[in-house]
Amino acid sequence: MLTIHAADEIRHDWDGAALKDGAVVVEGDRITAVGARADLLARFPGARVRNWPGVLGPARVHEHALPDAPTPRERVHAVLKSGATAVLDRHTDSPELRAAAARNDVLVLPHAPRPHLTETTRADLAVFDEAGECIATVCAGRLVHRRR
């Protein structure tokens, strides 16, 4: 399903300039387009639209030990709630934790790359409010966290 994630601002990466009133088009687990909301709404008229308050950008890589929780699944979910869709290999020290990450499409990486939003890359997105709190996380094209 084609989905447009639109926000007050879009950042291709967290260090660059923001695009006001932007959007990201996601089809399956890939980014199809990034640009101005109005342009993408006109270009993809049948897409489902999710409007988010705040700033939308690439999901983060969780670079520290995973949060404590009673189960590996809950530890991975805590990472997703933080706006991250990847963890570092050195912090996934058990087969159960690796399995929980794999079941949730969370990437296990040897190092932290600089995430960015570009066409054809995996659709890993996060939306943050003005206080830096995660509003929503999209992992491999699926909405996996939404703050109520």
C-alpha positions in Angstrom: 0.0 0.0 0.0 1.2 3.5 -0.9 1.4 5.8 2.1 2.4 9.4 2.4 3.9 10.5 5.7 3.6 14.2 5.9 4.9 16.5 8.6 5.5 20.2 9.5 9.1 19.6 8.5 11.1 16.9 6.8 14.8 16.4 7.2 16.7 14.2 4.7 19.3 13.8 7.5 19.3 15.2 11.0 22.3 17.5 10.3 20.8 19.2 7.2 18.3 21.8 6.4 14.6 21.2 6.9 12.0 21.2 4.2 8.8 22.9 5.5 5.5 21.1 5.0 7.2 18.1 3.4 6.3 14.4 2.9 7.8 11.0 2.3 6.0 8.5 0.1 6.4 4.8 1.2 5.5 1.8 -0.9 6.1 -1.6 0.8 9.4 -1.3 2.7 10.9 1.4 0.4 10.8 5.1 0.1 9.4 6.1 -3.3 9.7 9.9 -3.1 10.6 12.7 -0.7 9.5 16.3 -1.3 6.9 19.0 -0.7 3.6 17.7 0.7 1.5 19.5 -2.0 3.6 18.1 -4.8 3.5 14.5 -3.5 -0.3 14.6 -2.7 -0.9 15.6 -6.4 1.6 13.0 -7.7 0.1 10.2 -5.7 -3.6 10.9 -5.4 -4.8 7.5 -4.2 -2.2 7.1 -1.4 -3.2 6.9 2.3 -2.0 10.0 4.1 -0.7 10.2 7.6 -0.2 13.7 8.9 2.2 14.1 11.8 2.9 17.2 13.9 6.6 17.8 14.3 9.7 16.9 12.4 10.0 13.7 10.3 13.4 12.3 9.4 15.3 9.1 9.2 14.9 6.7 12.0 17.9 6.6 14.3 20.4 3.9 15.2 20.3 2.9 18.9 24.0 3.1 19.8 23.9 2.0 23.4 22.8 -1.0 25.5 19.2 -1.8 24.8 16.8 -0.6 27.5 16.0 -3.0 30.4 12.7 -4.8 30.1 11.3 -8.2 31.2 11.6 -9.8 27.7 13.7 -9.4 24.6 10.6 -8.4 22.6 9.9 -5.5 25.1 13.5 -4.4 24.9 13.2 -4.2 21.1 9.9 -2.4 21.4 11.5 0.2 23.7 14.1 0.9 21.0 11.3 1.4 18.4 9.5 3.8 20.8 12.7 5.9 20.9 12.6 6.4 17.1 15.3 3.9 16.3 15.0 1.0 13.8 18.5 -0.3 14.1 20.8 -1.4 17.0 24.5 -2.1 17.1 25.7 -5.7 17.0 27.7 -5.4 20.2 24.5 -4.7 22.2 22.5 -7.8 20.9 24.3 -10.4 23.0 21.8 -13.2 23.1 20.0 -15.3 20.4 16.7 -14.3 21.9 17.4 -10.6 21.5 18.6 -11.1 17.9 15.5 -13.1 17.2 13.2 -10.4 18.6 15.1 -7.8 16.5 14.6 -9.9 13.4 10.9 -10.5 14.0 10.4 -6.8 14.2 12.6 -5.9 11.2 15.0 -4.0 13.4 18.4 -4.0 11.8 21.5 -5.3 13.7 24.5 -3.3 12.4 28.2 -3.5 13.0 28.5 0.3 13.2 26.2 3.3 13.1 25.8 4.7 9.6 24.6 8.2 9.0 20.9 7.7 8.3 19.2 9.7 5.5 16.0 9.7 3.5 16.4 9.0 -0.2 14.4 7.2 -2.8 14.7 3.4 -2.9 16.2 3.2 0.6 14.5 1.2 3.3 11.6 3.2 4.7 12.8 3.7 8.3 11.3 7.0 9.5 10.8 8.7 12.8 8.8 11.8 13.9 9.8 13.9 16.8 8.0 16.8 18.6 9.7 20.1 19.6 10.9 18.5 22.9 12.7 15.7 21.0 10.2 13.0 22.1 9.3 10.4 19.5 5.8 10.7 18.1 5.9 7.8 15.6 8.3 5.2 14.2 8.1 3.5 10.8 10.3 0.4 10.5 10.7 -1.1 7.0 7.5 0.7 5.9 5.3 -0.4 8.8 4.1 2.0 11.5 5.4 0.2 14.6 5.0 3.0 17.2 2.6 5.9 17.6 2.4 8.0 20.7 -1.3 8.5 21.7 
